[in-house]
């Protein structure tokens, strides 16, 4: 069976599963379920919305159950969509920002600069992590703040090439990867490094229509890290060409070029840090 045929066969079941997941999370929240940490640190969460407005409520239904989250910023990147009509979760921590024009997901890093917390989690609109999975990624970030963290990632080979590309979706334990996907746990320090990298690349943040996660993945000291956190529920539209960014023509070529350039920049930065000053 081709991948497109497999997707058409499995998509209805995934949609039913996600609807049941949504109902279950909302009921659990109303019954008082909360996910907590013993750490005093608090987390800012940023959710971009563009072509999947119905998904935001499902993601929010898990995030609002996290007591360690201090703010939830939802950026509506498509002004043609009345996003409030799709959101039924109500929580004072939720703030919706309506962009004045169609805006790429890279705006989340502009918003990260003004985040209330040092610790930040950005979640794509086609994955539905549970409250416990959010907590696990937050714990990993606090424990190893030098790295950028996620649930899934990509390995591109050395030198990076399409022929050696490999996606890592369900790691066992902790795995080092070249680039992250789905969700990104990082700090304000990583955000500043991200913008420094864009300066070196000669790219404005608004120009990154896709693959903005590549410079972020190389914004840490050492490789990005992904962690096994159980099954990650995803939206069936993640494999629909009219919605999924990664299926657009030229996506992988652009991503591959960014990987190669960002890898060079990170290596130069690491070399500069590790080289002792002349005395």
C-alpha positions in Angstrom: 0.0 0.0 0.0 1.2 3.5 -0.8 1.6 6.0 2.0 -1.3 8.1 0.7 -3.6 5.1 0.6 -2.6 4.1 4.1 -3.4 7.6 5.2 -6.9 7.5 3.7 -7.5 4.2 5.4 -6.3 5.2 8.8 -7.5 8.9 8.8 -11.2 8.2 9.9 -10.1 6.2 12.9 -7.6 8.8 13.9 -10.3 11.5 13.8 -12.6 9.5 16.0 -9.8 8.8 18.4 -8.9 12.5 18.6 -12.6 13.5 19.2 -12.8 11.0 22.1 -9.4 12.3 23.4 -10.8 15.8 23.4 -14.0 14.8 25.3 -11.9 12.8 27.8 -9.6 15.7 28.5 -12.3 18.2 29.0 -14.2 15.9 31.4 -11.0 15.2 33.4 -10.3 18.9 33.7 -13.9 19.6 34.9 -13.5 16.8 37.4 -10.4 18.5 38.9 -7.5 16.7 37.2 -4.4 18.8 37.4 -0.8 18.0 36.4 1.8 19.4 38.8 5.5 19.6 39.4 7.5 20.0 42.6 9.7 22.6 40.9 9.1 26.3 41.4 9.9 27.0 37.7 7.0 28.1 35.5 6.4 27.6 31.8 5.1 29.8 29.0 3.3 28.0 26.2 2.9 29.3 22.6 0.5 27.8 20.1 0.4 29.0 16.5 -2.8 28.5 14.6 -3.3 28.8 10.8 -5.1 26.0 8.9 -6.3 23.8 11.7 -8.3 26.1 14.1 -10.3 23.1 15.5 -7.2 21.5 16.8 -6.3 24.4 19.2 -9.1 23.5 21.6 -7.8 19.9 21.8 -4.3 21.1 22.6 -5.6 23.7 25.1 -7.6 21.0 26.9 -4.3 19.4 28.0 -2.2 22.5 28.6 -4.8 24.2 30.9 -4.5 21.1 33.2 -0.8 21.9 33.8 -0.5 24.0 37.0 3.1 24.8 36.2 2.1 26.8 33.0 1.8 30.5 33.8 0.6 31.8 30.4 -0.7 30.3 27.2 -0.3 32.5 24.1 -2.3 31.5 21.0 -1.3 33.3 17.9 -4.0 33.3 15.2 -1.8 33.5 12.1 -4.7 33.6 9.6 -6.9 36.6 10.1 -9.6 35.1 7.9 -10.3 32.6 10.7 -12.5 33.7 13.6 -10.5 31.6 16.0 -12.6 32.3 19.1 -15.4 30.4 17.6 -13.3 27.2 17.7 -12.1 27.6 21.3 -14.3 26.4 24.1 -11.7 26.0 26.8 -11.8 29.0 29.1 -8.9 29.9 31.4 -7.5 33.3 32.4 -4.0 32.2 31.3 -5.1 32.0 27.7 -4.3 35.1 25.5 -5.2 35.1 21.8 -3.2 37.4 19.5 -4.7 38.0 16.1 -2.1 38.8 13.5 -3.1 41.6 11.1 -2.1 39.5 8.0 -1.3 35.9 7.2 1.8 35.2 9.2 4.2 32.2 9.2 4.7 30.1 12.3 8.1 31.8 12.9 6.2 34.6 14.7 6.3 32.4 17.8 9.9 33.3 18.3 9.1 37.0 18.2 6.5 36.3 20.8 9.0 34.2 22.8 11.1 37.3 23.3 8.2 38.8 25.3 7.2 35.6 27.1 6.6 35.9 30.9 8.9 32.9 31.7 12.4 31.9 30.9 11.2 28.4 30.0 9.1 28.2 26.9 7.2 25.4 25.0 5.9 25.9 21.5 3.5 23.2 20.1 2.6 22.8 16.5 -1.1 22.6 15.7 -1.1 19.1 14.4 0.0 17.2 17.5 -1.8 16.7 20.8 0.5 16.1 23.7 -1.1 15.1 27.0 -0.5 17.1 30.2 1.9 14.5 31.4 3.9 14.7 28.2 4.0 18.5 28.5 5.3 18.1 32.1 7.9 15.5 31.0 9.3 17.8 28.3 9.4 20.7 30.8 11.3 18.6 33.3 13.8 17.7 30.6 14.4 21.3 29.7 14.9 22.4 33.3 17.3 19.5 33.9 19.4 20.2 30.7 18.8 23.9 29.8 21.8 24.0 27.4 19.9 21.9 24.8 16.6 22.4 22.9 14.2 19.5 23.5 11.4 17.8 21.8 9.4 14.6 21.3 10.3 13.8 17.7 13.2 14.7 15.4 15.2 14.2 12.3 18.7 12.9 11.5 20.2 14.2 8.2 23.6 12.4 8.1 27.1 13.8 7.7 27.2 15.6 5.4 23.4 16.2 5.5 21.6 14.8 2.5 18.1 13.6 1.5 19.5 10.1 1.0 20.6 9.8 4.6 17.5 11.5 6.1 15.7 9.7 8.8 12.7 10.7 11.0 12.8 9.6 14.7 9.2 9.6 15.9 9.1 7.3 19.0 12.6 7.3 20.6 13.5 5.0 23.5 14.9 7.1 26.2 16.8 10.2 25.1 18.2 10.6 21.5 20.3 13.3 20.0 19.0 14.6 16.6 19.8 17.2 14.1 16.4 18.9 13.9 13.2 18.8 16.0 9.6 18.5 14.9 6.1 18.8 16.5 7.0 20.5 19.8 9.9 22.6 21.0 11.0 23.3 24.6 13.6 26.0 24.9 14.7 29.0 26.9 14.9 32.8 26.3 18.7 32.3 25.8 17.9 29.9 22.9 15.6 32.5 21.4 18.4 35.1 21.3 20.8 32.6 19.8 18.1 31.8 17.2 17.9 35.5 16.1 21.7 35.7 16.1 21.8 32.7 13.7 19.2 34.4 11.5 21.5 37.4 11.3 24.4 35.2 10.2 22.1 33.5 7.7 21.0 36.8 6.3 17.4 35.9 6.8 14.6 37.9 8.5 12.3 36.0 10.8 9.3 36.9 8.7 10.9 35.5 5.6 11.0 31.9 7.1 7.7 30.5 5.7 8.7 27.0 6.9 11.5 25.2 8.7 11.9 27.9 11.3 12.5 25.0 13.7 15.9 24.3 12.0 17.7 27.4 13.4 16.1 26.8 16.8 17.3 23.2 16.8 20.9 24.5 16.4 20.5 27.2 19.0 21.6 25.0 21.9 25.0 23.9 23.1 25.3 20.6 21.4 22.6 18.6 19.6 18.9 18.9 20.1 17.5 16.1 22.3 14.2 14.2 21.9 12.7 12.0 24.6 10.5 9.0 24.7 7.2 10.1 26.3 4.8 7.5 25.0 2.5 7.6 22.0 2.0 11.1 20.5 -1.5 11.7 19.1 -1.4 13.6 15.8 -3.9 15.1 13.4 -4.6 13.2 10.2 -4.1 16.4 8.2 -0.4 16.1 8.9 -0.2 14.0 5.7 -2.7 16.0 3.6 -0.8 18.0 0.8 -3.2 20.9 0.9 -2.5 21.5 4.6 0.8 19.9 5.5 3.7 22.3 5.0 6.3 19.5 4.6 4.5 18.2 1.5 4.9 21.4 -0.5 7.3 21.4 -3.4 10.8 22.4 -2.5 10.2 22.0 1.3 13.0 19.4 1.8 15.5 21.1 -0.4 15.0 24.4 1.6 15.2 22.5 4.9 18.3 20.6 3.8 20.1 23.8 2.9 19.1 25.4 6.3 20.4 22.3 8.1 23.8 22.5 6.4 24.2 26.2 7.0 23.0 26.1 10.6 25.3 23.1 11.4 28.2 25.2 10.2 27.2 28.2 12.3 26.8 26.0 15.4 30.1 24.3 14.9 31.9 27.7 14.6 30.1 29.0 17.7 31.1 25.9 19.7 34.7 26.2 18.5 34.8 29.8 19.6 33.5 28.9 23.1 35.9 25.9 23.6 39.0 27.8 22.3 40.9 29.3 25.3 41.8 33.0 25.2 45.4 33.8 24.5 47.1 35.2 27.6 
